[in-house]
Amino acid sequence: MYLSRIKLDTDRYDTMRAIASPQILHASIEKCLNNDIKSRSLWRLDSLRENLYLLILSASPPCFDDFAKQYCIENESCETKPYAQIISGIKEGRHLQFRLKGNTVHSVTGEKGVRGKVLPHITEVHKKQWLVKKSAANGFAIADNSFELVEAGKQKFWRQSRQVEITYGVFEGVLEVKDATLFVKALTQGIGRAKAYGCGLITIMSVK
């Protein structure tokens, strides 16, 4: 797998339109990837020092030629790195800094135990509890004081003739790997829902 990053030009109309509609951005990302690869990609928008970057985790290296012409500054280059080295360093007991944009929702059980509606978490406390509950199933542990909710919000956009609403939280902090196999699966397949719309990608780095 490959982790890629490219800076977006937020002065462009096309860029701001795509940011406002993850459906548009998702379609543009898919065009960057090899159509023969059947596995899904993960992506996320990150703000860093007043710049906006697109991150993509994909099975093949993306080709940003057409994408850059539409959404980036002229002659903007991208960074693409093999993901194997990061995965090979995952071991139980290791502490890592992380960043995750998650679709912070929960299912409400209906009559006779049937899963009912999927509803968003609203408060910071419940959003953080969402991640704590996700952690065990994804091979890691986090203490309440080891991570923060650094951004929260929701996006509404149209997909075909239906309006979609995505509620999200962006988390940063330090985690401990408990099950390397499960955690590698989380790194490569994402966490939670709305992965096609910029949620689920968890990125890591060594603790400073």
N, C-alpha and C positions, 0 to 999 in steps of 0.2 A: 504494500500500500504506500501511498504518497501523501504528504501533507504540504499543501501549497498556500501561498499568501500573495495577494496583489492589492495595491492601494487604489481606491476608487476616487473619482473626481466628483465631489459633491456640488460643484458648480454647474454640472450638466443636468439638463432637464431629464434625460433618459435615466440617469443614475437615481435621481430623487424619486422618479416614478417607480422604478424597480424596488427601491428601498421601502416605499409605501405599500408595495404589493409583493409579498414573498412568492406568490404564484409566478409572477413575471421573472423574478430573479432566479427561481428554481429552474424554469424552462431555459433560461440563458446559461445556467451552469451545466445543465444536461448536454447542451450543444458543445460544451468544451471537452466533453469526455468521449471516450471510444464507445460507439453505439453497440459494439459487440460484447461489451462487458455488462453482465446482467446484474452484478451486485450494486446496491444503492450507495450513493455518496452521502457524506455528511457535510454540512457547511454552517458557517456562523459569521455574523458581522461583528467586528471588534473596533472600538474607538481607542486610539493611542496617540497621546500628545496632539490632539486636535485633528488627527487624520483618521480616516475610516478605511478599514481593511476587510477584505473578504478572505476567509479561511475555508479551504476545501480538503476533506480527507477522502481519497478516492482510490480505486483499485489500479488505475492507470494514471500516468501524468497528464494533467489537463493541457489542452492547447488553447491559450488565451488570445490568439491573434484577433479574431472577430470580436470577442468579448471586450478586449482592451480598446478597440476602436469606438465602441459604443459607450463604455462606462468609465474609462480611465483617461489620465493625462496622456498626451501624445508621447510615444516611445516609452511608456511605463513598462518596467520589467517585473517579472514575478519571481518568487522564490519557491522552489519545489525540492523537498528532501524526502529520501526514503524513510519509511516509518519503522522498518525492521529493527533499527538500532534502539529506538525508544522502547519497542515491545520487548526486546531481549533483556532490557535492564529492569523489567518488572519482577520484583521478588517480595514474598511475604515479609511483613515487618518494615518495609521501606516507607519513609515519609516523603510526600511529594506535594508541591504547590499545585493547585488546580484552578481552572476556570471552566464554568459550565453555564450555558444558557438552557434552562429547562422549561418545558411546557407544564406549568404548575397547576395540574388539575387532579380531580379525584372522582371516582365513580360512586354514585349513591345507590345502595341496594334497594330494589323495589319489592313488590309483593312476592312471597314464596321464594325469597333469596335470589330472584332474578336481578342481574345487574341493570340498574336504571340509567339515569342521565349522567353524563360526564359534566361536572361543574368545576368552575375555577376556584382556586384558593385566593382569597382576597388580602388577608393580613400578612404582615411580615412573619409573624410567628408560625402561621400555617404553611407559608411557603418554605420556611426553613425546615419545618417538620416533614414536608414532602421529600426533601432531599435526604434527611436522616433515614426515613423509611426506605428510600431507594438504595441507600448505601449497602446494606447487608446483601441484598439480592445481586448487587453488582460488584461484590468482592472487596469493598473497602469500608472503613469506619471513619466517622468524623465526630468530634466533640462539639458541643454547643458553642464553646468559646474559640473554636479553631477555624471558623469560617464566617463570612458575612454575605448578606444580600446587598449587592452593590448597585443593582438596578432592577426595576420592576415596571411592568406596563402591560398593555394589550394592543393588538393590531386588528383592525377590521379591513377586509378586502373581499373582492368578488372572485369566485372561482366558477367559471361558466355562468350560470344564472343563480348561483347560491352564494350568499354572504357568509364568509368564514371569520370567526373571531379566535385569535390566538392570545392566550394569557401566558405571560412568561416571567421568569425571575433569572437574574444573572448572579451567580455565586462565585466567590473567590475565597480561598483559604488553604488549609493544609489537611491532607487526608493520610490515613495509614492503610497500606495494602494488606488485606486479610486473606484473600484467595486470588492468587496470580491468574489462574485460568479465567475466573469470572471477571476480573478487572480488565484483562486484555480484551475480552469479549465486549465489555462496556466501552473501551477505548475505540474499538474498530467498528462496533455496530450502533453505538450511541445509547443514550439513556432517555426513557420516557417516550412521549408522543410528539407529533408534529415535526418529525425529522426532515420531511421534505420542505419545511418552511423555516429552517434556520435554527431549530432547537435540537438538543440531544448531544451535540459534540462536546466532549470533555477533553481539554488539553492539559498537559502536565509539564512540570519542569522540576529540577532538583531544588530542594529547600535551600535558601540562601543562608 
